[in-house]
Amino acid sequence: MLTPELAEKIISEVRKYLDEDIIMVNTDGIIIASTDRGRIGQFHEGAQIASRQREKLVITAESQVQLQGVKPGINLPVFFQQEVIGVIGLTGNPVDVSPFGEIIRKMTELLISESHFAEQYDWQLRALEGFLFDWLQKKDWDAAFFERAKILNISLDAPRQMVIVEYKQPHEYVGREIWSHLFAWPRKQDQDFILRWGNNRIVLLLDASDCIGADMRGKIQQFFQFLEASLGTALSAGVGKAVAPDHLIDSYRQAERALKVATSEGELVFDEDLTLEMILDDLSPQTKAEFVSKTIGPLLAEEELTQTVKELFHQNNSLKNTAEALHIHINTLHYRLKKVKDITGLSTTNLQQLLILYLALTIAEENTK
């Protein structure tokens, strides 16, 4: 409970308000932290007595001679859940330092309590992350798996829907205070879980029992907006479909697929809205690479022509709008498109060839992100 690291942190905090030397001692009477680092590891008989008697011990100049390893001052037992877990000592004239004693003890106990609950909080997060990882991997649920779910208060009966959110900063960016704020999301239900997922992702595991269709979509959109406001950074997110709990991996894969499409900042994509992306996602990387090489491989070296075709698609195949967007004459646009045909054999006036161009450029762009 009272580790040397925590003891050092406590002394650092207390030192902000007192100039006197301070020590933290474990229940065996060993000094584990001190403003005088030379005392660390030494035995302190006064602290041992204070720990056993569960009450403040004043050390005078006279008792300094009688007790081992002590200096004049006061020793205060520190309690957690009604048990003594250590002693904090203030060195100095007992008359001068005693008025601060109870305040310092309460401050120390608050710091220890905060540290304990922070550890419990981190354990809960790690346990949830580990359970979700196993949930996505397991095909057969054994008794141990059900027991872990029970301990974590996770229902394995409710249908589930996955949301994967990606942000730019590493996971250290999302501190404990922000996590506490996220867990207080007003629409979060008992069986909704918000988890860290890797260095720059957050997963929302939703209970899809009571909220369906447009209501669920609205809830997810609200969560995305809430997360944007809470983190204060650009996000993108993918949403899988609601599935039976034993098919959670399907919703997770759908959310990942939607997240790939949500490439622009601030974009939320639902897998159920995807069309062409579903087909592209099923193609192997080798097939995609071969398709691009066969169709537009040589064109990719011509940046001006590539950007021209991309803009043509962006302008919904309107020559007039494309020329205006590129700030070129329409004849220049025709010349460039002819060069594209010369290089690739694909004409933008032939529907089938136009589709091939579009697919090839889409795949090539996907591979460069």
N, C-alpha and C positions, 0 to 999 in steps of 0.2 A: 504493500500500500504506500509506505513512505520510502520512496527510492531516493538515492543520492541526487538524481537528476531533478526530481520534484523538490527535494529539500533546497537545492541550489536556486531553483526558481522562486521558492518562497522567500528565501533570504534576500534575493535580488529585489523582490517586491517590497518587503518590510524595510529594507535599507533606504528606500525612497523617503521614508518618514522619520527615520531615526539615524543618528550619527554613531550610536554605540555599536560595539562589536556584537554580533549575533551568531548563535550556533544552533544547528538542528541535530538532535541526538536520537538514535533509535532506542527501542525499549530495553536493549541490553546495555545501554549506557555508552555506546560508541558514537563519537561525533562523526556524522556523515556529511556535514556541510558547515562552512564557517566563513565569516568575513576574514578571519585570520587563517589562511589555508594551512599554516603549519600545525594547527590543532586537529585537522581532519585525521581520523583513524585513532585518536587518543581516547582513553577511557575517562568518563566523566561520572564520578560517583554521585554527585548531586542530582544529575538528571535521572540516574537509575533509581534513586530514592523517590524523586517526584513521580516517576512513572509507576512505581509499585504502590505508593500511597495515594495516587490519583489526585494530588492536590499541589498547589504552588509551594515551592521551597525557596526561601530567602537565604542567600549565602552571604554572610558577613565576613569581615576580615578575620574574625576569630574562627569561624567554621572553615575558612579556607585552609587553615593549618591542619584541621582534622580530616578533611575529605580529599580524596585523590582527584587530581586533574581539574580542580575548580578555580574560579575567580569570583570576586564579589559581584553580586547581581541577583537576578531571580531566574528560576526555572519553572516553566509552566507546562503541565501535561497537555497534550493535544488529543482531542477526542474525535472519533468518527464512529457514528452509530453506537454511541455510548461505550466504546472501547478505547483505551489509551493506545495510540499508534506511534507516539513519539513525544519528544519534549523539545520546546523552543527555549533557548536561554538568552537573556539579555545581560551583557556585562556592563558594570558600572555601579555607582552608588545606589544601593537598593531603594533608598528614599527617593532618589531622582527618577529611577526607571519603573518603579512599581506602579505609578499612576497610568502608565501606558500598557501594563501587563494584560489586562482583560481585553483591551481593544486589539492588541497584537495577537492574542490567542484566537479571538473570534475571526480575525482576518486570515490567520493561518488555517483555521478549520474550514473557512469558506473556500480558500484556494484548494485545499485537499478535496473537499466535496466536489468542487467544480472539475478537478482533474479526474476524479473517480467517474463522474457521470459522463465526462467527455470520452473516457476509455470505453464505458459501456455503450455509448453512442457509436463510436467507431467500430466496436465489435459487432453491433447490430447491423451496421452498413456492410461490413465485410461478410457477415454471415448471410445476409440477403443476396449479395453479389455472388457468393459461392453457390448458394442454393439455386439461383436462377441459371447459372452456368451449367450445373448438373441437370436441371430441369430440361434445358435445351438439348443436352447430350443423351439423356437416359431414354431408352425405349421401354424398359421394364422397371416399374416402380416397386422397390422392395420395402420391407417393414421399416428399415432405417430411414428411407426417404420420406415415408409418411410421418415418421416421428419428428424428423427435422422440420417438416412443414407445420406440424402441430406446435412445436416450440416457437416457431417464427410467426405463428398465427396466419398462415397462408392456406386458403381454401384450395383444394385440388378438385373441387366439383364445379366451380364457376367457370363459364366461358371467358376467354381472355383475348385482349387486343394489345398489340405491341406498338409503341411509338419510340423511335430512335432519333434523338436530337444531337446535332454536332455543332460545336462552337470552336473558336480558333485558339483560345488560351488553353494551356495545360491544366490538368485536374487540380493542381495546387491553387489555381485561380479561384476555385469555388471553395471558400473556407467554410468553417463550421457554422458561422452565423448565417451565411447564405443558404446552407443546407436546411437549417432550422426554419428559415423563411419559406423555402420551397415546400417543406413538409406541412406548412400551415396553409397551403393553397386551399381556398375556401371550398372548392368543389371536390376535393380529395375525399374519397370514401374509405371505409375501413379496409376494403380489399383492393384498393389502388396503391401501387408501390412505385416510388421514385428512387432510382438507383444510379450510382456512378457506373460507367461502363467504359473502361479504358482511360486513356489520357485526356480525351476531349469530347466525351460523349455522355449523355444522360439518357437513361431508359425509363419510360413510363409504362408500367405494366398495369393495364386497366381491367377492372372487373366489368365485363360486358353483359352482366345479367339483367340490369334494370334499364340501361340507357342504350337505345338502339337507333340505327338510321341517322336521321338529321340531328337528333338530340346528341348522339355520341360524337358526330362530326363537330357540332358546335362546342361541345365540351373540350375536345382536343384542340380546336382553334383557340379557345380561351386559355388553355394550358400553354400553348405556344406563345401567346401574347404575354401571359404572366411570366413565363421564363425569360422572354426578351427583356421585359422591364426589370426583372430581378437581377439578371446577369449584366445588363447594360452592354451587351455585345451582340454582334451579328450571329444569327443562327440559321441552320437549315435542318429540316426534319422529314423523316419518312414514316408513313403509317401503314401497318399491316391490317389485315381483315380480322374480324372477330372469329375465333376458332374454339373448338373444344380444348379443355386443358391438356389433354394428352397429345395435341397437335400444335403445341405452342411454337415449335420450331418453324412451322409453316408461316405463322404470323410474323415471326422474327425475320425470316428470309424475305418476305414481302416488304417489310419495313426497310430492310437494307436495300432492296431493289429501288424502292421509292426514294430513299435517301440519295442514291446515286443520281437520280434525275433532278433532285432538288439541289442543283449545283449553285444557283445564284443565292446570294445572301438574303435572309429574310423570307425564304420560300418554304412552304409546307406542302408536301405532296402525299396524296393518298394512293395506295397501290390500286385500289379499285377504279381509279381514274386513268390508269395507264393503259395504253393500247400497243403501239409499235414497240415501246420499251420492253414489253413482256416477251416479245419474240427475240429481240436483240439480247436480252438477258440470258436466254437459253442457248445462245451460240457460244461455242468454245472460243477462247482467246486465239487459238490457232486458225480456226475458221475465219474469224474476224480479220486477222492479220492477212491471211491469204486473199480474202475478198477485197480488202483495201488495196493490196499490192496489184492485183489483177485489173482493178478498175481505175483508180486515180493515183496510183503510186507515183508516176512521173509528175503529176500535176502538183503534188504537195511541195515540190521544190520551187514552184512558181507562186510565191506569196501573193502577188497582186492578183493573179487569176483566181487563186483559191478564195481570197477575200471577196472577190467579185461574185463568185457563185454563192458563197455564203450569204451575201447581202441580197442576192436575187431570191433566195429561199426566205430570207427574213422579210422581204417585201412581197411575199406571197406570189412570186413569179411575175410581178409587174415590172416590165422593162422601164417604163416611164419613172416609176417611183425609185427603182434601183439606180438609174442614172442620176436622179436628183440627190439621192442619199450619198452617192459616191462623188458628187460634184463633177461629173463628166458628161460629155455630149452623148446623145443616144447612139451616134455612129461609133463612138469609141467603145461603148458597151457591146455593140454588135461585133466589133472587131475582136474584143476580148473573148466573147463567147465562141467565136469561130476558132480562136486559138485553143480554147478548152476542148472543142471537138477534135481539132487536129491532134492534140496530145493524147486524149483519152479514147477517142472514137465515140464519145457520148454527146448527143445533141440535146440542148435544153428545149428544143421544140418537139421532141419525141417523148411521149408520156412515159413509156417504159424506160427509156434511157435516162430521163429526168429523175425517175424514182431511184434508179441505180446510183446516180450521182448523189442524191439526197442521203440514201442509206450509207454510202461509202464515206461521205463527209461527216455524217453523224457518228459513225463508228470511229473514224480517225480522231475526231474531236474528243470523244469519250476517252480514248487511249492516251491523250495528252494531258488529261486533268489529274 
